[in-house]
Amino acid sequence: MKIIAFCGSPRKNGNTELLLKEVIKGIEDSGMSVEIFYLNLMSIRPCQDCGGCNETGECIISDDMGQIYESVRAADRIVLASPIFFFGLSAQAKTMIDRCQSFWCEKYLLKRPIQAGKAGRKGLLLLVGGMKKEIGVQCAEASGVAFFRTISVPEHETLSFLGIDAKGEILHHPTALKEAYEAGRKLVETRVKS
């Protein structure tokens, strides 16, 4: 099973990354490995809405998205972790998602969606925000849902924590780390259909 994870936080060892590390620990304790993309460290230009992918489903911009495209195609499980900034995903996460317009063209214009392997395709969305209002999660999750739908991930779980702002504050949450760990284990469970 191929598993990839996107860390959309610009803050090293911040709340988002700490949660993601617990998810990854849960996955690794299940005997699997994870390919991690730290989006803030990658060179990814924003989508230019140039139409270059309309007829081929391939982006014409050459940068670090190339390795992401390959990994997304091959993945059985995809984790997207992002802080919530101004009710939305981080710029790093949103830039990567916007560049998935080529997958949108491939799926909806060219009628060639990414095919699932034997393990199917599932996702996990991790969101952490300082505000306490649920609308922040709802807005950020809407982008996450559109991302998963576009890359042919038909089911996902969302794990969100609000009122978490200061660096490392998630470590003091009574259940967050355990929930993240269990979400990682659950993500890679495979059930035999009868």
C-alpha positions in Angstrom: 0.0 0.0 0.0 1.4 3.4 -1.0 0.8 6.2 1.5 1.6 9.8 1.1 1.2 12.8 3.4 1.3 16.5 2.8 2.4 18.8 5.6 0.9 22.2 4.7 2.2 24.1 7.7 5.0 26.7 7.4 5.8 26.3 11.1 8.4 23.6 11.8 7.3 21.3 14.6 4.1 23.3 15.0 0.7 21.9 16.0 -0.1 20.6 12.5 3.2 18.8 12.1 3.0 17.3 15.6 -0.4 15.9 14.8 0.8 14.6 11.4 3.7 12.9 13.1 1.2 11.0 15.3 -0.8 9.9 12.3 2.4 8.7 10.7 3.4 6.8 13.8 0.0 5.1 13.7 0.6 4.1 10.1 4.2 3.0 10.7 3.1 0.9 13.8 0.8 -0.9 11.4 3.9 -1.9 9.4 3.7 0.6 6.6 5.8 3.5 5.5 4.8 7.1 4.4 6.2 9.4 1.8 6.0 12.9 3.3 5.9 16.2 1.4 6.8 19.3 3.4 5.1 21.8 1.1 6.8 24.8 2.6 10.2 23.4 1.6 9.2 22.7 -2.0 9.3 24.9 -5.0 5.7 25.0 -6.2 4.4 27.9 -8.4 0.8 28.9 -8.1 -1.6 27.7 -10.9 -1.5 30.2 -13.7 -5.0 29.3 -15.1 -3.3 29.1 -18.5 -5.3 26.2 -19.9 -2.2 24.3 -20.6 -3.6 21.1 -19.0 -7.0 21.3 -20.6 -6.3 18.9 -23.5 -3.7 16.7 -22.0 -4.4 16.6 -18.2 -0.8 17.5 -17.7 0.5 20.7 -16.1 3.0 22.6 -18.3 4.8 24.2 -15.3 8.0 22.4 -14.5 8.7 22.5 -10.7 8.5 20.2 -7.6 4.8 19.4 -8.4 6.2 16.8 -10.8 7.1 14.5 -8.0 3.7 15.1 -6.3 1.8 14.3 -9.4 3.5 10.9 -9.7 2.9 10.1 -6.0 -0.7 11.1 -6.0 -1.3 8.8 -9.0 0.2 5.9 -7.2 -1.2 6.5 -3.8 -3.7 4.3 -2.0 -3.9 6.6 1.1 -3.4 10.4 1.1 -3.1 12.6 4.2 -3.4 16.3 4.0 -2.5 18.3 7.1 -2.9 22.0 7.3 -3.4 24.8 9.8 -6.5 27.0 9.4 -5.6 30.5 8.3 -8.4 33.0 7.9 -11.0 30.2 7.7 -9.0 28.4 4.9 -6.1 26.0 4.3 -2.6 27.4 4.4 -1.2 29.0 1.3 1.2 26.1 1.0 -1.6 23.5 1.0 -3.8 25.6 -1.3 -1.1 26.2 -3.8 -0.5 22.5 -4.1 -4.2 21.8 -4.4 -4.7 24.5 -7.1 -2.0 22.9 -9.2 -4.1 19.7 -9.1 -6.2 21.5 -11.8 -4.5 19.1 -14.2 -6.1 16.2 -12.4 -9.5 18.0 -12.6 -9.0 18.3 -16.4 -8.0 14.7 -16.7 -11.0 13.5 -14.7 -13.8 15.8 -15.8 -12.8 17.0 -19.3 -10.9 14.0 -20.6 -12.9 11.4 -18.6 -9.8 9.7 -17.3 -10.0 9.6 -13.5 -7.2 8.1 -11.4 -8.0 4.4 -11.0 -7.9 2.9 -7.6 -5.6 -0.1 -6.8 -6.6 -3.2 -4.9 -6.6 -1.2 -1.6 -8.9 1.5 -2.9 -8.2 5.2 -2.3 -8.9 6.9 1.1 -7.9 10.2 2.6 -7.4 11.8 5.9 -7.7 15.6 6.4 -6.0 17.1 9.5 -7.0 20.7 10.5 -5.8 22.8 13.4 -6.9 26.3 14.1 -6.7 29.0 16.7 -10.3 30.2 16.3 -13.0 28.5 18.2 -15.8 28.9 15.6 -16.7 25.8 13.6 -16.9 27.8 10.4 -13.1 27.8 10.1 -13.2 24.0 9.9 -16.1 24.0 7.5 -14.4 26.4 5.0 -11.1 24.7 5.1 -12.7 21.3 4.8 -14.5 22.4 1.7 -11.2 22.8 -0.1 -10.0 19.5 1.3 -13.1 17.7 0.0 -12.7 19.3 -3.5 -9.1 18.2 -3.5 -9.9 14.6 -2.6 -12.8 14.4 -5.0 -10.6 15.7 -7.9 -7.8 13.2 -7.2 -10.4 10.3 -7.0 -10.4 9.8 -3.3 -14.0 8.8 -2.7 -13.9 8.6 1.1 -12.0 10.5 3.8 -12.1 11.3 7.5 -11.6 14.8 8.9 -9.9 15.3 12.2 -10.0 18.9 13.4 -9.0 20.8 16.5 -10.0 24.4 17.3 -8.7 26.8 19.9 -5.1 25.6 19.4 -2.8 28.5 18.5 0.5 28.7 20.3 3.3 26.5 19.0 3.1 23.1 20.7 -0.2 23.8 22.3 -1.6 20.6 20.8 0.6 18.6 23.2 -1.7 19.8 26.0 -4.9 18.7 24.4 -6.4 15.8 26.3 -7.1 13.5 23.3 -5.6 15.0 20.1 -2.4 13.0 19.8 -4.2 9.7 20.6 -7.0 10.6 18.1 -4.3 11.3 15.4 -2.5 8.1 16.1 -5.7 6.1 15.9 -6.7 7.9 12.7 -3.4 6.8 11.1 -4.0 3.2 12.1 -7.6 3.3 10.9 -6.5 4.8 7.6 -4.5 1.8 6.6 -6.9 -0.9 7.8 -8.0 -3.2 5.1 -11.2 -5.1 5.3 -12.0 -8.0 3.1 -15.3 -7.5 1.5 -17.6 -10.6 1.6 
